[in-house]
Amino acid sequence: MVEDLRLGVIGVGKMGGIVARSIADVVFPARHIWVTDLDSTLVQQLCHEKGTSDAGDIANLVEKTDVIFCAVPPAAVPNILPQIAHSLSAPQWLISIAAGVTTTTLEAYFHTPPPIVRVMPNISAAVGAAISVLTAGTAVNETHLGISQEIFNACGTSLIMDERHLDAVTGVSGSGPAYVALFIEALADAAVHVGIARADAQKLATHTVLGAATMLAETQEHPAVLKNRVTTPGGTTAAGLHALECGGLRATLTEAILAATERAKELGNA
């Protein structure tokens, strides 16, 4: 646990709230986590539930903390960052999860840029199963990255990557849970179509995806190895895979990733 640092969380509605709940008394003592949000009800719920502290506003939050976690959407950055920049001073530093907003853009709000770690997590942090990708700004050192990884490893697992990949990461893992949910919904709908009860169909679909993903995560095998293990010549799986290939599953997924990646770039340039 990081006993000697205090964390400030700006925005606790979605991902900010998930991360704060995951790390309270795990990475940071709850009493060392200060939070603020435009919706005071969210702040009070979090403080009551986890024992974190209500900072009231951004200026007070920056005054009381060492690490500022900016968990706001891209559109809010031009409003929030000047408020942080007005109060921030060395050795304080910043973590941002604003999709598409580069470290260069974030650093430009400061006369002397502080260390800034940009992160793309995903919604699976809510169940401790997120994959988060971290990238370093110009002033970041190994200590900043190490603490950032502690925070996001409490929500699942993490990778450090070059920033040039972050828009694509947003399209793959940031948006990916929605693609998987759509796949599970379609799998369950198809099961209903062939006569399986709705509740059973959803459980079959969900646990099929969960089981396959768990196998791949634990074995680190290439997905084709698992696919080929299930597929027998002339069998049911071969027939199903042929139908998926004819339907353009791979091409459609590629188009989805490209569209989401381009949108991430647009959000960063807005």
Salt bridges, closest charged atoms under 4 A:
GLU49 OE1 - ARG21 NE 2.97
ASP66 OD2 - ARG6 NE 3.90
ASP162 OD1 - ARG164 NE 3.63
GLU163 OE2 - ARG118 NH1 2.91
ASP167 OD1 - ARG118 NH2 3.72
ASP189 OD1 - ARG198 NH1 2.71
GLU221 OE1 - ARG229 NH2 2.83
GLU245 OE2 - ARG250 NE 2.84
GLU262 OE2 - LYS265 NZ 3.38
GLU266 OE1 - ARG263 NH1 3.01
